[in-house]
Amino acid sequence: MTKEVTANTDAGTIRIFVVRHGRTDFNAQKIMQGHLDIDINDEGKVQAQKVGHYLKDIHFDNYITSDLIRCVNTSAPILEHQRVKEVITTSNLRERNMGPVQGMRIQDAIDQYGPDFRNLGEKEHELLARVESVWNQIFKKAVTENHMNVCVCTHGGVITGFINHLYNSRDYQLAEGLLKTDLKVPFNTSVAVIDLDKKTGSGTIQKFGVTEHLGGHFEVKNQLLR
C-alpha cells in the first residue's frame, strides 16, 4: 500500500516534514502547556514509535526539534531509524509562551482572565519571528548542502500558526484537496509536508495533519489547547 507521506526525490526541491509531539498528560487533562516542560505519556510514547516506523524509509538530511522534552522524546524513536549527522535542538521551536495561563485548564483561564486569555503571554508576531528564523536557516542549509528531506518536531500551536502564516503571508500554495480550513491544530504525532523550490523559494503545503500511522484520521476537538 502506498503511504500518504513519501520522500522527495527531486534535487531541486526541499521537502520539510513537520511532526507534532506525542500526547502528554496535560493534553489528556486539557491543560495548556506553553513553555512548561511536560514529557509525553505512555500513549505518546506509542505514538512516537509509530510515527518513527512510518517515516523510517525517508532519509532525513537534517533534523531540528524544539528543546522541550515532549519533542525531544518524540524525536528519539524517529531518529532510531535515521543516520542524521547532527540533530539540532532549539528553543525557537517551542510552543507559544502563554504567560500566566500556562498550567491552567481552559475554563479556569476564562474564569480568571476572561475570554481574551489567549492574548496573554507571547505575541503572535514574536512567535512567528522566531519560528521563521529557523525555517529560513533550514532552507539556506538545504540549498548550500543539497538537502532534499528534512524533519522538524515541534508543537501544535507552532504548526498551526506558522503554516497559516506561510499560506496567508508568504503565498505558499495548498496542494489539491487541501483547504485553508484544514490548517488547524493537528493531532499528536501528525505529519505535515511542505515542499520548497530551491531556486525560487516558493512553497507548497502538500499534506497537513496526516495520522495514517495511527490507523486512521484523527483531529483535535478542542482547538484552544496547545
N, C-alpha and C positions, 0 to 999 in steps of 0.2 A: 504494500500500500504506500502511495506517495505521501510524504509528510507535507503538512501545511507550511512548514518553515524549512528552508533549504539553504545551502551555502551559495554564495556568489562565486561565479567563475569568470567574470569579466574584469580584466585587469584595469579597465578604465573606470571602474565603479568601486566605491567603498560601501559595504553593507554593514550597518550597525544593528546589532541585536540588543534590545533593551529589556532586561528581566527585572520584574519586581521581586522583592524579597519574599521568603516564605512566611507563613502565618505565625503570629505571635499570640501570647495570652491576651495582650492588650487588644489585638484585632478581635479575638473571640469575645472579649468582655465589652467591646465597643468603647474603648478608652483611647483618646487621642494621644499619639506618641510624640510627634515632632522630633526634637533632638534627643529625647530620652533614649538611653542605650538599652533597649529591650531585645532580648535574644528570641530566636524562633523557638516554637514549642515542638512537641513530638510530631504533630501534624505537619508543621512547617518543615521539619527535617525530612519527612517522607516526600513532601512536595519538592524539596530541593534535590533529593536523589532522583526523582522522576524527571525533572527538567534537565538535570545533568546528563542523564541517559538519553533524553530526547535530543540534546544538542551535541552528542558525542562525536558524530560524524562530520561536524563542521570544525575545521581547523581555524582557531582564532589567532590572528597575528598580534593582537593587543587585547588586554583585559583591564578594565577600570571599574572599581567598585567604591561605593560610599564606605567611609571608615566605621560606620555604626555596625555593631556586632550582628544585627539581623541580616545585613547584606553580606558581611564577611563570611558568616556561616552558611548562607545560601550559596555563596560562590564556591565554597570548598568542594562540594560534590561535582560541580560543573568542571572545576579545574583538575579533578582527578583524571579526567579523560583528555586533558589538553597538555601541550608542551610549550606553553607561553613562556618566553624568556623572562619577562618582567610583569608582575601584577602590580598595578598602581592603585593605591587606596587614597582617597581624598575626601576632605570634609566638604568640598564644594558640591558633592553629590548627595549631601544629607537632605533629609526631609525639611520642609519649611519649619523654622523655629516658631512655635506657636505661643511663646511667651507664657503668661500665667495660666493658660488653659491646658498646657501640656500635663498629662496625667489625669485629666478630668473626663468624665462621660459627657456626651454632647448635651443632654438635658440639663446637667448640673451647670455646664458652661453658659447655657442660655439663661438659666435661672439667676446666675450670679452676675453675668456681664451683658445680658440682653442678646437679641437676635444677630447683632453685628459682631459677636465674639470672634468671628473669623478674621476681622481686621486687626486683631491684636497680634503682637509679635512681629516677625519679619515681614516686610512688604513684598508684594509680588515682584516688583522691578528688581529688588535685591536678590531674590531667589533666582529669577531668570538670568541676571547678570553673572552670577557665579556658575550656574549650570552651563550657560553659553560659553564661558571661558574654557570649560572642559571640552565641550563639543568642538570648538574651534581648534583646540590642541589635537584632538583625535583626528580631525580632517587634515590638518597640516602634517602630522606624523604619517598618516596614511599615504599622502602624496609623496613625501620625501623617502619613505621606507617601503613603498609599494605594498602597503597593506590592502587586503581585499575583504577580510571579515574580522570584525571587532565586536566584543561583547561588553556591555555595560550593565552593572547591577545597581539598582537604586530603589527609590520609594514611590508609592502611589501618587502622592501629590506632585512630586517632581515630574514623573512620567506624564501625568495629565496636563499640568501647567505648561511644561516645556514643549511637548508635542503640539499642543494647541497653539502655542506661540510660533512654532515653526510653520504651522499652517496659516495662521492669521497674519503674521508679521513678516515672515521670510519667504512666503509664497511657495512653500513646499506643496506638492500635489498629493491628492489622495488616489490610490490605486482603484481600479474599477471594483465596485462592490463595497467600498468603504464610504461611510458618511461622516460628516462632522459630528453628528450626534453619537457616533461610536467612540469618540475620543474622550472617554470619561475614566474615572479611577478604575484601574484594571484589577483583576483578581490576583491573589498571591501566586507568585512564580509564573504569571502570564508573560508572554513574549510579544514584543513589538519589533517590527523590522522596517528599517529605513535605508533607502539607497541614495547615495550622493554621487553625482558626476564629478570626477576628479578634475576635469578641465574647467567646468563652469560653476561648480559648487551647488548647482540646482539639486533639489531633493524630492524624493517621492516616498510617501508613507505607504509601504506595501502591505503591512499587517499590523493589527493592533489587538491586544488582549487575547492572544492565542493561548488556549488551555488544553489543547489536544492531548498533551502528555498526562493530563489528569483524568482523561477518559470522557471528556465532553466539553460543552461550552458553559463556562461559569462566569458570573458577573457579581460585582459588589452591590449589594442592595442599598446600603446607606452611604451615599456619596459624600457625606460630610466627614467621614472617618479618614484618617491619614496614619 
